[in-house]
């Protein structure tokens, strides 16, 4: 995958979107990818972050606390882009219902990363298919990241750092000063079941962070009809 990105002359010109891939939820990746293509007018390059494709880079041992296969590999995006350009990462359990090009237009190069800065404190102890719900500061900030791969501070995010640092360090963007973390409107990372229309606005991207309609115990969750439409 890295070789492809570095050799592809159009890579920096196109909007690059990395989607976390979990072999247990491959349908999520397919639906997320389809939703982007359905609603985006400009050309985009969509790249799944699959562990078997980055095995020569990603060397972490399996973490029993990691909810997904891409819990840590998401932080390889600047390296995979050769520390050039703007790139987006999102979890696979997203559905984009607006043109993602508008999200890229929010990029401000004074920031190293931009994200939706949720104050998310779920009360459920489990999520998805009975995976433990871990509570920590800045929860879900890293579920959608607009990376400024050019930013000097992101050159610190090497494969060695991603392979060795704690989840707490990575998910809280600890290599950055707070002033280097920009904010994106929550409409682009609408936490299903947490935010409510019209009180919190109107979503442009749905995030089934607790679990989505592809799971039996969430098949009737909020916005399930939207998921079924794209599926």
Residue pairs with C-beta under 8 A, 6 or more apart in sequence:
1 47
1 50
1 53
1 54
1 80
2 54
2 57
2 79
2 80
5 11
5 16
5 47
5 80
5 81
5 82
6 82
8 45
10 45
11 45
11 81
11 85
12 81
12 84
12 85
14 43
14 44
14 45
15 42
15 43
15 44
15 45
15 86
15 88
15 100
15 101
15 104
16 44
16 45
16 47
16 81
16 85
16 86
16 87
16 88
17 36
17 44
17 45
17 46
17 47
17 87
17 88
17 89
17 90
17 100
18 47
18 48
18 49
18 74
18 77
18 80
18 87
18 88
18 89
18 90
19 29
19 32
19 33
19 46
19 47
19 48
19 49
19 89
19 90
19 91
19 92
19 94
20 29
20 48
20 49
20 68
20 69
20 70
20 73
20 74
20 89
20 90
20 91
20 92
21 29
21 48
21 49
21 50
21 51
21 69
21 70
21 92
22 28
22 29
22 68
22 69
22 70
22 92
23 69
24 69
24 129
25 68
25 92
25 93
25 214
27 214
27 231
28 92
28 93
28 212
28 214
29 48
29 92
31 95
31 227
31 230
31 231
32 90
32 92
32 93
32 94
32 95
32 96
33 46
33 48
34 230
35 94
35 95
35 96
35 97
35 230
36 44
36 46
36 96
36 100
37 44
37 46
38 230
39 96
39 97
39 98
39 99
39 100
40 96
40 99
40 100
40 101
41 99
41 101
42 99
42 101
44 100
44 101
47 80
49 70
49 73
49 74
49 76
49 89
51 58
51 69
51 70
51 73
54 73
54 76
54 80
57 76
57 79
57 159
58 72
58 73
58 76
58 159
58 162
58 163
59 159
59 163
60 72
60 162
60 163
63 71
63 72
63 167
65 132
65 134
65 167
66 72
66 167
67 127
67 128
67 131
67 132
67 134
68 91
68 92
70 91
70 92
71 167
72 162
72 167
72 170
73 162
74 89
74 142
74 145
75 142
75 157
75 161
75 162
75 170
76 157
76 159
76 162
77 87
77 89
77 145
77 147
77 149
78 87
78 147
78 149
78 154
78 155
78 157
79 157
79 158
79 159
79 162
81 87
81 147
81 149
82 149
83 149
83 150
83 154
83 155
84 149
84 150
85 149
85 150
86 104
86 107
86 109
86 146
86 147
86 148
86 149
87 146
87 147
87 149
88 100
88 103
88 104
88 144
88 145
88 146
88 147
89 144
89 145
89 147
90 143
90 144
90 145
90 205
91 143
91 144
91 207
91 209
93 207
93 208
93 209
93 212
94 144
94 189
94 205
94 206
94 207
94 208
95 205
95 206
95 208
95 223
95 226
95 227
95 230
96 204
96 205
97 203
97 204
97 205
97 206
97 226
98 204
98 205
100 205
102 204
103 146
103 184
103 188
103 204
103 205
104 146
106 114
106 146
106 184
106 185
107 114
107 146
107 148
108 114
108 182
109 148
109 150
109 151
110 182
111 148
111 151
111 180
111 181
111 182
112 147
112 148
112 151
112 153
112 154
112 173
112 176
112 180
112 181
113 145
113 146
113 147
113 148
113 154
113 173
113 176
113 180
113 181
113 182
114 145
114 146
114 148
114 181
114 182
114 183
114 184
115 141
115 142
115 144
115 145
115 146
115 181
115 182
115 183
115 184
115 189
116 140
116 141
116 144
116 183
116 184
116 185
116 186
116 188
116 189
117 138
117 141
117 181
117 183
118 138
118 139
118 140
118 141
118 186
118 189
118 191
118 194
120 139
120 140
120 191
120 194
121 135
121 139
122 133
122 135
122 139
122 194
122 210
124 133
124 210
125 132
125 133
126 132
126 133
127 133
127 209
127 210
127 211
128 210
128 211
128 215
129 211
129 215
129 217
136 168
136 171
136 172
137 172
138 171
138 172
138 173
139 171
140 189
140 191
140 207
140 209
141 171
141 172
141 173
142 170
142 171
142 173
143 189
143 207
143 209
144 184
144 188
144 189
144 205
144 207
146 182
146 184
147 154
148 154
151 180
153 175
153 176
153 180
156 175
157 175
161 175
162 170
168 174
169 175
173 181
185 201
186 195
186 200
186 201
187 201
187 202
187 203
187 204
187 205
188 204
188 205
189 205
189 207
190 200
190 203
190 204
190 205
190 206
190 207
191 207
191 209
192 206
192 207
192 208
192 209
192 210
192 212
192 221
192 222
192 223
193 209
193 210
193 221
193 222
194 209
195 201
195 203
197 203
203 223
206 223
206 226
206 227
208 218
208 221
208 223
208 227
210 218
210 221
211 217
211 218
211 221
212 218
212 221
212 224
212 227
213 219
213 220
213 221
213 224
213 227
213 228
213 231
214 227
214 231
218 224
